[in-house]
Amino acid sequence: MPDEKIMGARMLRPLLVALLFVPPLVLFALMPPQTPSAPTVIPADAKAMTNPVKATPESQARAKKQYGYDCAMCHGENGNGKGDVVNDLKLTLKDYTDPNALKDITDGEMFYIIKNGKGQMPPEGDRMKDPETWNMVIYVRSFAKK
């Protein structure tokens, strides 16, 4: 008769395999609804920051790829605010294809929001280096120009 520990491990294996291969989007959608958080207060020095990077085709290709991984599920593939999980989480997001959506937000504010999160939007934190975050700001602003 097989050892009980071995039997237990065999029974858990399908569960572990399933957990490893469940797409992140499904896990995100299964998260319990969060209560609205207090408004994000952006420091004045963050608002005053200016974007020090110049976009290149390569840097914007990387920003587009990163946006597809981390942002499109909520903000939409083209920035229209209609990503796959918006309805499920009952979110209302800005339409970045509308030039008026970001006209009152400085590059520094957008940089701060990407780095630190806002409301239910999780922060990128140290996952993105500063130049990558600045390139993401440029990429998001490009939605209104298309």
C-alpha positions as CSV (number, residue, x, y, z in Angstrom):
1,M,0.0,0.0,0.0
2,P,1.5,3.4,-1.0
3,D,2.6,5.7,1.7
4,E,-0.1,8.3,2.8
5,K,2.3,11.2,2.2
6,I,2.8,10.1,-1.4
7,M,-0.9,9.7,-1.9
8,G,-1.6,13.1,-0.5
9,A,1.0,14.7,-2.8
10,R,-0.5,12.9,-5.8
11,M,-3.9,14.2,-4.9
12,L,-2.6,17.8,-4.6
13,R,-0.7,17.8,-7.8
14,P,-3.6,18.6,-10.1
15,L,-4.6,21.4,-7.9
16,L,-1.1,22.9,-7.9
17,V,-0.8,22.5,-11.7
18,A,-4.2,24.3,-12.1
19,L,-3.1,27.1,-9.8
20,L,0.1,27.6,-11.7
21,F,-1.6,27.9,-15.1
22,V,-4.7,30.0,-14.2
23,P,-4.4,33.2,-16.2
24,P,-3.7,36.3,-14.0
25,L,-6.8,37.9,-15.4
26,V,-9.0,35.2,-14.0
27,L,-7.4,35.5,-10.6
28,F,-7.8,39.3,-10.8
29,A,-11.5,38.9,-11.6
30,L,-12.0,36.5,-8.7
31,M,-10.7,39.0,-6.2
32,P,-13.4,40.2,-3.8
33,P,-14.6,43.7,-4.5
34,Q,-12.7,46.4,-2.6
35,T,-14.3,49.3,-0.8
36,P,-13.5,52.6,-2.4
37,S,-10.3,54.1,-1.0
38,A,-9.6,57.7,-0.1
39,P,-8.7,59.9,-3.0
40,T,-5.0,59.8,-3.9
41,V,-3.3,63.0,-2.8
42,I,-0.5,63.7,-5.2
43,P,2.4,65.7,-3.7
44,A,3.1,69.1,-5.3
45,D,6.6,68.1,-6.1
46,A,5.3,65.1,-8.1
47,K,2.9,67.4,-10.0
48,A,5.8,69.7,-11.0
49,M,8.0,66.9,-12.3
50,T,8.7,67.0,-16.0
51,N,9.4,64.0,-18.2
52,P,13.1,63.7,-18.8
53,V,13.0,61.0,-21.5
54,K,12.6,61.3,-25.2
55,A,10.5,58.6,-26.8
56,T,12.1,56.3,-29.4
57,P,10.4,53.7,-31.4
58,E,12.1,51.0,-29.2
59,S,11.1,52.6,-25.9
60,Q,7.5,53.0,-27.1
61,A,7.4,49.4,-28.3
62,R,8.5,48.3,-24.8
63,A,5.9,50.6,-23.2
64,K,3.2,49.2,-25.5
65,K,4.2,45.7,-24.5
66,Q,4.2,46.5,-20.7
67,Y,0.8,48.3,-21.1
68,G,-0.6,45.2,-22.7
69,Y,0.5,43.1,-19.7
70,D,-0.4,45.4,-16.9
71,C,-2.9,48.0,-18.0
72,A,-5.0,46.9,-20.9
73,M,-7.2,44.6,-18.8
74,C,-8.7,47.6,-17.2
75,H,-7.8,50.6,-19.3
76,G,-8.6,48.9,-22.7
77,E,-6.2,47.9,-25.4
78,N,-6.4,51.4,-27.0
79,G,-6.9,53.3,-23.7
80,N,-10.6,53.8,-24.1
81,G,-11.3,52.7,-20.5
82,K,-13.2,49.6,-21.5
83,G,-10.9,46.7,-20.6
84,D,-12.1,43.2,-20.0
85,V,-12.5,43.5,-16.2
86,V,-14.1,47.0,-16.1
87,N,-17.7,45.6,-16.0
88,D,-16.9,42.8,-13.6
89,L,-15.3,45.1,-11.1
90,K,-17.9,47.9,-11.8
91,L,-15.2,50.4,-12.6
92,T,-15.5,53.7,-14.5
93,L,-12.3,54.7,-16.1
94,K,-11.3,57.7,-18.2
95,D,-11.2,57.4,-22.0
96,Y,-7.6,58.3,-22.9
97,T,-8.5,58.5,-26.6
98,D,-10.4,61.7,-25.7
99,P,-7.8,64.6,-25.6
100,N,-9.7,66.2,-22.7
101,A,-9.3,63.2,-20.5
102,L,-5.7,64.0,-19.5
103,K,-5.5,67.7,-20.3
104,D,-5.5,68.7,-16.6
105,I,-3.1,65.9,-15.5
106,T,0.6,66.7,-15.6
107,D,3.2,64.2,-16.7
108,G,4.5,64.2,-13.1
109,E,1.0,63.4,-11.8
110,M,0.6,60.5,-14.2
111,F,4.1,59.2,-13.3
112,Y,3.2,59.3,-9.6
113,I,-0.1,57.5,-10.2
114,I,1.6,54.7,-12.3
115,K,4.3,54.3,-9.6
116,N,2.1,54.5,-6.5
117,G,-1.4,53.4,-7.8
118,K,-4.7,55.2,-7.4
119,G,-7.9,53.9,-5.9
120,Q,-8.2,50.3,-7.0
121,M,-5.3,50.6,-9.4
122,P,-2.3,48.8,-8.0
123,P,1.1,50.5,-8.0
124,E,3.8,49.5,-10.4
125,G,6.3,50.5,-7.7
126,D,9.8,49.1,-8.4
127,R,8.6,46.7,-11.1
128,M,9.1,49.6,-13.6
129,K,12.3,51.7,-13.6
130,D,11.8,55.4,-13.8
131,P,12.7,55.7,-17.5
132,E,10.2,52.9,-18.3
133,T,7.5,54.7,-16.3
134,W,8.2,58.0,-18.1
135,N,7.9,56.1,-21.4
136,M,4.6,54.7,-20.3
137,V,3.4,58.3,-19.7
138,I,4.3,59.2,-23.3
139,Y,2.6,56.0,-24.5
140,V,-0.7,56.7,-22.6
141,R,-0.7,60.3,-23.9
142,S,-0.3,58.9,-27.5
143,F,-3.8,57.3,-27.3
144,A,-5.4,60.8,-27.8
145,K,-3.3,61.4,-30.9
146,K,-4.4,58.3,-32.8
